Amino acid sequence: MPRTLDTLTLADAKQMLEAGEAKAVGLGIPYNIAVVDAGGALIAFTRQDGALAGSIDLAIGKAKTARMFDKTTDYLAELAQPGAPLFGIERSNGGNVVIFGGGLPVKVDDQIVGAVGTSAGSVDQDIAVAEAAAAAISRSPDS
């Protein structure tokens, strides 16, 4: 029977954090990882021992941004460059928009149910950790 849900649960978030943490360990970088529900509210957060304190708010902000706009934060960064259609978007929503890679919407059965945000490494590493976290519960109708 297909799983029907409108938002991520705490159990989902814990699975995602575990998968993200494992990817971070593989990279050798302690990470901050945040998971928000379909409404953009924080469900769960982890800060691995030694993770940068300055990345706490970035991870949470990336998750919230990904859910607010239902786009990856790296895609929003492309659209926010000078001359691009969303130039200045990072100043919207009270300045709480984080537009560099590491935030992505999370889908289950093609429905967005929340988002994940990660911060501590390079943009490519942040994206990889976020993708690992999302893959822990994401699936399409064909899977």
N, C-alpha and C positions, 0 to 999 in steps of 0.2 A: 504494500500500500504506500503510495507516495506521501511524503511528509508535507504537511501543510502548515505554514507558519507565516506570520507577518513581521516578525522581528527575531533577532538573535536572542538566545537565552543565555543565562549565566553558564550553563553547561557547554554551550557552543563557544562562548568566549574563553572558557578555560582550555578547551581543546585548541583553539586558535593560539592562545598565549603559549601553550606547550610547544606547538609546532614552530612558532616564531622564535621561541627561545632556542630550540634545537638548531635552527638555521643560524642564529646568531653565534652559538657555540662553535658551529662549523666554520664560521668566518673569523672566529677568535676575537670578537668585539662584543663587549657587554652592551645590551640594548634596552631602550625604553619602548614598550609596546602598549598601545591603547586600543580598546575595542568599544565601539559605540553601537547603540541599538538603532532601529529604523527611524526613530525620532531624533537621533543625534546625541542622545544622553549617554554618558560614560557608563558602561557595564563593568568593565574590568581593566586593570592596568597592572603592568609589571615593570619593575626597574631592576634589571640584573645587577648584581654586586659590581660596583665600579663604573656603572653607566653614567654618562655625562649628565650632571644636574641640569644644565642648560637645554638638554634635549627632552626633558619631561614635558614641558608645555608644547614643544614642537610636535611630539608624537600625538598628544591629545588633539592639538589643533589640526594636524593632518587628517586624523580620523573624522573629526567634526566637519572639516572642509569637504572631504570626499563625500560625506553623506549630504551635506547642504546642497551640493551641486551635482551629485550623482555622477561624478567624473573622477578619474585619478588626478592626484595633485600634480603629477608631472605633465599631464595633458593641459591642465589649467595653467601651468607655468609657461607652456608654449604659447597659449592664447593670450597671456598677459604681457608679452614682450612689447616694447615700444612699436607702435604702428599696427599691432595685432588687435583683433576685435575686443578683447577683454582687458586691454591695458588699464591698470589701476585697480583691478578687482581685489587685490590684496588689502586695499584700504576700505573695502565695503564691510558690512556687518560688524561695525565697531572696531575694525582693524583686526578681527579675529580669524582672518582667512590666511592659511599657510599654503603657499603655492610652489613648494619644491617637492620632488618625488619622495614617496614613502607612504602616501595615503591612497587608499582605494576602496571603492564600494564593494560590499560583499553580497554575492548573489547565491540564492538557493533556488533551484528550478526556475531560473531566469527572473526571479523576483529579488529586488534589492531589499535586504533585511537588516542592513547595518553597514558598518565600515571599520577598517583597521588603519591605524597610523603607527609608523615606526620612526625612530630617530636615534642616531649615534654614529653611523658610518658615512660613507660617500652616498650620493644620491642613488647610484646603482645598487649599492648594498642595502640601503633602506628599502628600495623597491623589492629586492629579492626576499628580504625578511617579511615584508608585508604580503607578498605573493605566497610565501610558504604558510603564513598564518591563515590566509583566506582559503587556501587549498585544503586545509584541514576539514572544512565543512562544506565548501562550495561544490555544487554539481549542477549539471544541466539536465533537462528532461531525458536526454539520451543515455544518461549514466545509470 
